[in-house]
Amino acid sequence: MYHEYSGQIAIEDVADPVPTPDGVVVRVMATGVCRSDWHGWRGHDPEIALPHVPGHEFAGVVVAAGDEVQRWHVGDRVTAPFVAGCGTCPACRSGNQQICDRQFQPSFTAWGSFAELVALRYADDNLVALPDTMGFGAGAVLGCRLPTAFRAVRDQGRVGAGEWVAIHGCGGVGLSAVMIAVAAQARVLAVDINPESLKRATEMGAEAVVDASTVTDVPAAIQERTGGVDCSIDALGSPTTCRNSILSLRKRGRHVQVGLLTEGDTPIPMDAVVAKELEILGSHGMQAHRYPEMLAMIESGALAPERLIGRRIGLSDAPAALAAMDGFGGPGVTVIDRMGT
């Protein structure tokens, strides 16, 4: 819990949550440490009410359900997309729950999953059953990193076989995007400043890599290697990676922005966008109704969420892990899988 933006993060005892009529309470068995939670702690989302508990990427077991919940019961193993749609607004009625007008987001609109228990709203429309064969650590990755990348690559980026795809930033979302693009039979070029992250991207099928710490002109290096990529994804979220992603595209290419940028921090080279007729696309999570395709690919072995886990820690280590994300951290996803202190 933190009581002020960028302030001390500490383990505290608080009252147990109770379910809303349309919601459930989940005992958290594992939860990912995501850069989005770092943005919240730093105050980049001023709508977060203080004091606050972060965490939005989780897997666990239902321990209580509200009177209106019909599909879920105590003992069910579940995860959920980090955006829970209300089900009744125009966005939800069009099938776009990921941009719901009244969305519920643990770690943003309510307390999150860096805790033993987390309360969730809109349970019937948004919870996803966790396969019995999947561990909770891998299941936590299904709350944000893997589905976020899945929508960015498959739905927004429309990546197809034989296309060149550049992934800028090989953290959890970036490595997920590499894995998904490779499964789509695309040719993947990965960009990062961490050699270990680039090594992991190669192990997941990236055909080429660019070490941005040693290359003075990343877009030029990508253009030279590929002739310009068909789709480029900024999986980190920085002025540099956003601009590099756009400038690495071939004519009529598609840029997908996944990593968060703060207001006024978006250096889009609009001259190139116009001259090359580029597409600029945002991507924000993924709807629960799109999970079956992703789960089928996991079952087939085409996707392996457990390979994305870089480090497992206890809840007592979470404050330091979250605060350290301003340095982008090590390769892969850090997962809290021990809830006690």
C-alpha distance (Angstrom), angle and dihedral (degrees) to the residues before:
residue distance angle dihedral
M1 . . .
Y2 3.79 . .
H3 3.81 127.0 .
E4 3.81 99.2 -163.2
Y5 3.79 135.8 25.3
S6 3.81 111.8 -85.8
G7 3.81 87.0 3.2
Q8 3.78 131.9 128.5
I9 3.80 115.9 -52.7
A10 3.80 112.6 -148.3
I11 3.80 142.1 169.0
E12 3.82 109.3 -108.5
D13 3.80 137.2 171.2
V14 3.80 113.6 -117.3
A15 3.80 135.6 169.9
D16 3.80 116.5 -77.2
P17 3.82 113.3 -102.1
V18 3.80 121.4 -115.4
P19 3.80 124.1 -148.1
T20 3.79 122.6 -103.1
P21 3.83 113.8 -128.9
D22 3.83 90.0 -95.5
G23 3.80 95.5 36.9
V24 3.78 146.9 72.1
V25 3.77 138.6 -142.5
V26 3.80 115.0 -128.7
R27 3.79 126.8 -160.0
V28 3.79 102.2 -132.8
M29 3.79 112.6 -128.2
A30 3.80 95.8 170.7
T31 3.79 136.5 -0.3
G32 3.79 133.0 -177.5
V33 3.80 126.2 -124.2
C34 3.80 103.6 -129.9
R35 3.80 132.8 -175.4
S36 3.82 88.8 -125.1
D37 3.82 87.9 67.3
W38 3.81 88.2 51.3
H39 3.82 89.5 53.8
G40 3.81 88.6 53.0
W41 3.79 92.9 49.9
R42 3.80 91.3 48.9
G43 3.82 90.3 55.5
H44 3.80 97.6 -110.9
D45 3.82 87.8 133.4
P46 3.82 103.1 49.7
E47 3.81 92.0 -176.8
I48 3.82 89.9 75.7
A49 3.80 106.6 108.0
L50 3.79 118.2 -133.4
P51 2.97 136.4 -94.1
H52 3.77 92.9 44.0
V53 3.80 144.2 -179.3
P54 3.84 113.8 -149.6
G55 3.80 129.2 -151.8
H56 3.80 129.8 101.4
E57 3.81 106.9 169.2
F58 3.79 110.5 77.1
A59 3.78 150.1 139.4
G60 3.77 126.0 -158.1
V61 3.79 150.2 119.9
V62 3.81 128.0 -68.1
V63 3.83 110.0 -115.2
A64 3.83 100.1 170.6
A65 3.81 136.8 15.0
G66 3.80 133.1 -163.5
D67 3.80 122.8 -115.0
E68 3.83 93.3 -103.8
V69 3.82 95.8 51.7
Q70 3.81 111.5 106.8
R71 3.81 107.7 164.8
W72 3.80 101.7 50.1
H73 3.78 133.5 61.1
V74 3.79 140.5 -177.5
G75 3.80 108.9 -74.8
D76 3.82 97.4 30.2
R77 3.82 114.5 137.2
V78 3.81 107.5 -132.6
T79 3.75 149.9 164.4
A80 3.82 129.0 -176.6
P81 3.79 139.9 -157.9
F82 3.78 110.0 -97.0
V83 3.83 89.8 -116.9
A84 3.80 111.9 62.0
G85 3.81 111.8 -165.2
C86 3.79 122.1 -141.8
G87 3.82 91.4 -133.3
T88 3.82 96.6 -135.4
C89 3.83 108.9 64.7
P90 3.83 121.1 94.4
A91 3.82 92.6 -100.2
C92 3.80 92.3 52.2
R93 3.80 93.1 44.7
S94 3.81 88.4 55.1
G95 3.81 90.4 53.5
N96 3.81 94.9 -104.7
Q97 3.79 100.6 117.3
Q98 3.81 89.5 151.8
I99 3.83 88.4 76.0
C100 3.82 97.1 37.2
D101 3.81 115.1 165.1
R102 3.83 90.1 -133.9
Q103 3.78 99.2 30.8
F104 3.78 122.7 169.8
Q105 3.79 114.7 -141.0
P106 3.79 123.1 178.8
S107 3.81 107.7 -138.5
F108 3.82 91.3 26.7
T109 3.81 115.1 41.3
A110 3.82 91.7 20.6
W111 3.79 141.7 8.6
G112 3.77 113.2 -61.6
S113 3.77 143.7 -141.5
F114 3.82 103.6 -79.8
A115 3.78 83.5 105.4
E116 3.78 142.5 72.4
L117 3.81 91.0 -101.9
V118 3.81 132.9 28.5
A119 3.82 128.3 -172.1
L120 3.80 119.2 -141.5
R121 3.80 132.1 -169.5
Y122 3.84 130.5 -148.3
A123 3.80 90.1 32.0
D124 3.80 100.9 166.1
D125 3.80 94.5 57.2
N126 3.79 99.4 37.9
L127 3.79 115.6 32.4
V128 3.80 116.2 99.3
A129 3.80 123.5 -153.6
L130 3.78 112.5 -118.4
P131 3.83 112.5 -132.9
D132 3.81 111.6 -108.8
T133 3.80 90.1 -126.3
M134 3.81 93.7 56.1
G135 3.77 122.2 91.2
F136 3.78 120.0 -130.9
G137 3.83 93.0 -113.5
A138 3.80 91.8 58.7
G139 3.81 89.1 40.3
A140 3.79 91.0 58.7
V141 3.82 89.4 59.9
L142 3.82 86.8 61.2
G143 3.80 89.5 66.3
C144 3.80 96.7 69.0
R145 3.78 125.1 -24.6
L146 3.83 101.9 54.3
P147 3.85 98.9 38.4
T148 3.81 91.6 41.9
A149 3.79 89.3 55.3
F150 3.80 91.6 41.6
R151 3.79 93.0 58.5
A152 3.80 91.9 41.8
V153 3.81 93.1 52.9
R154 3.79 103.0 32.5
D155 3.81 106.5 29.1
Q156 3.80 107.0 24.4
G157 3.80 100.1 25.7
R158 3.83 93.6 38.9
V159 3.79 89.3 -152.2
G160 3.78 114.6 -169.3
A161 3.79 138.1 -171.9
G162 3.78 115.0 -68.7
E163 3.81 95.5 14.4
W164 3.78 121.6 128.5
V165 3.82 113.6 -118.6
A166 3.81 125.2 -173.0
I167 3.80 118.2 -156.1
H168 3.81 113.3 -161.2
G169 3.80 109.6 -158.6
C170 3.80 121.6 21.5
G171 3.77 102.4 -146.9
G172 3.78 121.0 117.4
V173 3.81 96.6 -56.3
G174 3.79 93.0 40.5
L175 3.80 95.5 50.3
S176 3.81 88.6 46.0
A177 3.80 88.9 53.0
V178 3.80 91.0 50.1
M179 3.80 90.6 52.1
I180 3.81 93.4 47.5
A181 3.81 95.2 45.3
V182 3.81 90.7 49.4
A183 3.81 89.1 50.5
A184 3.83 86.9 53.7
Q185 3.84 87.4 55.6
A186 3.79 92.7 -113.8
R187 3.80 124.0 146.0
V188 3.80 108.0 -111.6
L189 3.80 130.4 -153.4
A190 3.82 114.0 -172.7
V191 3.81 125.2 -156.0
D192 3.80 126.7 -163.6
I193 3.81 142.0 131.8
N194 3.82 93.9 -128.1
P195 3.83 115.4 82.1
E196 3.81 90.9 -155.8
S197 3.81 90.9 55.3
L198 3.80 90.0 49.8
K199 3.80 89.7 49.5
R200 3.81 90.0 53.9
A201 3.81 90.4 48.3
T202 3.80 89.5 53.4
E203 3.80 90.5 49.1
M204 3.80 88.2 54.1
G205 3.78 92.0 53.9
A206 3.80 108.4 -85.2
E207 3.81 107.9 156.1
A208 3.80 95.3 -155.4
V209 3.80 138.1 13.0
V210 3.80 136.7 -158.3
D211 3.80 119.8 -155.4
A212 3.80 101.2 -146.9
S213 3.81 91.2 -164.7
T214 3.81 90.9 66.7
V215 3.82 102.4 32.3
T216 3.80 117.8 80.5
D217 3.82 95.7 -161.3
V218 3.81 111.6 33.6
P219 3.85 97.1 178.2
A220 3.80 90.8 50.6
A221 3.81 90.8 50.3
I222 3.80 90.6 51.0
Q223 3.80 92.8 45.9
E224 3.81 90.3 50.5
R225 3.82 92.8 50.1
T226 3.82 98.5 42.6
G227 3.80 109.2 15.3
G228 3.80 86.0 -116.4
V229 3.79 124.9 -40.3
D230 3.79 125.1 -100.4
C231 3.80 92.9 -138.5
S232 3.79 130.8 16.3
I233 3.79 126.0 -170.6
D234 3.79 126.7 -159.8
A235 3.79 99.4 -151.1
L236 3.81 94.4 168.7
G237 3.78 108.7 48.5
S238 3.81 114.4 -133.5
P239 3.80 133.9 128.9
T240 3.80 89.4 -108.6
T241 3.81 97.9 49.0
C242 3.80 92.3 43.6
R243 3.80 93.1 52.8
N244 3.81 93.7 41.4
S245 3.79 90.5 51.1
I246 3.80 93.8 53.3
L247 3.80 94.2 44.7
S248 3.82 92.2 50.1
L249 3.84 92.0 64.3
R250 3.77 126.8 105.4
K251 3.80 118.8 -132.6
R252 3.84 112.5 -57.8
G253 3.79 89.5 10.8
R254 3.81 125.1 153.9
H255 3.81 125.4 -119.5
V256 3.81 116.4 -164.0
Q257 3.80 118.0 -163.7
V258 3.80 112.1 -152.7
G259 3.80 104.4 146.8
L260 3.79 113.8 81.4
L261 3.78 121.5 -108.8
T262 3.78 125.9 -167.0
E263 3.81 120.4 -117.6
G264 3.79 113.3 -78.6
D265 3.79 90.7 16.3
T266 3.82 99.8 101.4
P267 3.83 114.5 107.4
I268 3.81 99.3 -173.1
P269 3.83 111.4 177.5
M270 3.80 93.1 -136.9
D271 3.79 93.3 179.0
A272 3.82 89.5 65.0
V273 3.82 91.2 43.4
V274 3.81 90.6 56.6
A275 3.81 98.7 38.4
K276 3.81 94.4 48.2
E277 3.84 96.5 33.8
L278 3.80 91.0 -123.9
E279 3.79 124.7 -179.0
I280 3.81 119.2 -129.9
L281 3.80 111.7 -160.1
G282 3.77 133.2 179.2
S283 3.79 122.3 -148.9
H284 3.80 124.3 -163.2
G285 3.79 117.1 -177.9
M286 3.81 122.2 -65.9
Q287 3.79 136.8 -86.7
A288 3.81 120.9 -105.4
H289 3.81 90.5 -123.2
R290 3.83 89.5 62.8
Y291 3.81 93.3 57.6
P292 3.85 97.1 87.5
E293 3.83 92.5 70.0
M294 3.79 91.5 48.8
L295 3.82 92.3 45.7
A296 3.80 90.3 50.0
M297 3.80 89.7 54.6
I298 3.81 89.5 50.0
E299 3.81 90.6 50.4
S300 3.82 90.6 49.8
G301 3.81 91.3 51.4
A302 3.81 94.4 -115.6
L303 3.82 89.0 116.6
A304 3.81 124.8 35.3
P305 3.82 112.5 -172.7
E306 3.80 93.1 -176.5
R307 3.82 88.7 66.9
L308 3.80 88.8 64.6
I309 3.81 94.1 64.0
G310 3.77 111.1 103.0
R311 3.81 101.9 169.7
R312 3.81 138.4 10.0
I313 3.82 119.3 -151.2
G314 3.79 141.0 168.0
L315 3.80 125.9 -107.5
S316 3.81 90.0 -104.2
D317 3.81 88.2 63.2
A318 3.82 93.6 50.6
P319 3.84 98.2 89.3
A320 3.81 92.2 57.3
A321 3.81 92.6 41.8
L322 3.80 92.5 52.4
A323 3.80 94.9 45.4
A324 3.81 90.3 49.3
M325 3.80 92.8 59.6
D326 3.81 91.5 90.1
G327 3.81 83.5 77.9
F328 3.84 91.2 51.5
G329 3.83 92.0 -118.8
G330 3.79 129.4 -134.4
P331 3.78 129.3 -41.7
G332 3.77 121.3 -65.6
V333 3.79 132.9 8.2
T334 3.80 122.7 -41.1
V335 3.80 109.0 -140.5
I336 3.80 127.0 -164.7
D337 3.81 103.5 -145.8
R338 3.81 101.3 159.3
M339 3.78 110.8 68.4
G340 3.80 98.8 -172.6
T341 3.79 122.1 87.9
